[in-house]
Amino acid sequence: MIMLAVTTGTGMADLAAERGQGPLAGVIAKVERPARLPGQRRPPLLIKQVHETVANITLMLVVRLGP
């Protein structure tokens, strides 16, 4: 249950930082990023990487410790 809460929290934080939406939008400022140049990729925000890692760990735990 703790991992599910962490996944949810980091997902809401990512939504607030990237789009300025969601329940944490009033607490977390939207990150203004420069326009993407053609042919170049912008690196993902740190909170997005944390969220994806925690989500993968949560999924692994559910599959391994499931019924």
KAHURA-V222371 format. One record per residue. RES is the residue in three letters. SS is DSSP state (a for helix, b for strand, c for the rest). D_LAST is the distance of its C-alpha to the last C-alpha in whole Angstrom. Layout:
RES,SS,D_LAST ; RES,SS,D_LAST
This chain:
MET,c,15 ; ILE,a,18 ; MET,a,17 ; LEU,a,17 ; ALA,a,20 ; VAL,a,22 ; THR,a,21 ; THR,a,22 ; GLY,a,26 ; THR,a,26 ; GLY,a,26 ; MET,a,28 ; ALA,a,31 ; ASP,a,31 ; LEU,a,32 ; ALA,a,34 ; ALA,a,36 ; GLU,a,36 ; ARG,a,37 ; GLY,c,38 ; GLN,c,36 ; GLY,c,33 ; PRO,c,33 ; LEU,c,34 ; ALA,c,37 ; GLY,c,39 ; VAL,c,38 ; ILE,c,37 ; ALA,c,40 ; LYS,c,40 ; VAL,c,41 ; GLU,c,44 ; ARG,c,44 ; PRO,c,47 ; ALA,c,47 ; ARG,c,45 ; LEU,c,48 ; PRO,c,48 ; GLY,c,46 ; GLN,c,44 ; ARG,c,41 ; ARG,c,40 ; PRO,c,38 ; PRO,c,35 ; LEU,c,35 ; LEU,a,33 ; ILE,a,31 ; LYS,a,30 ; GLN,a,29 ; VAL,a,27 ; HIS,a,25 ; GLU,a,24 ; THR,a,23 ; VAL,a,21 ; ALA,a,19 ; ASN,a,19 ; ILE,a,17 ; THR,a,15 ; LEU,a,14 ; MET,a,13 ; LEU,a,11 ; VAL,a,9 ; VAL,a,9 ; ARG,a,9 ; LEU,a,7 ; GLY,c,4 ; PRO,c,0
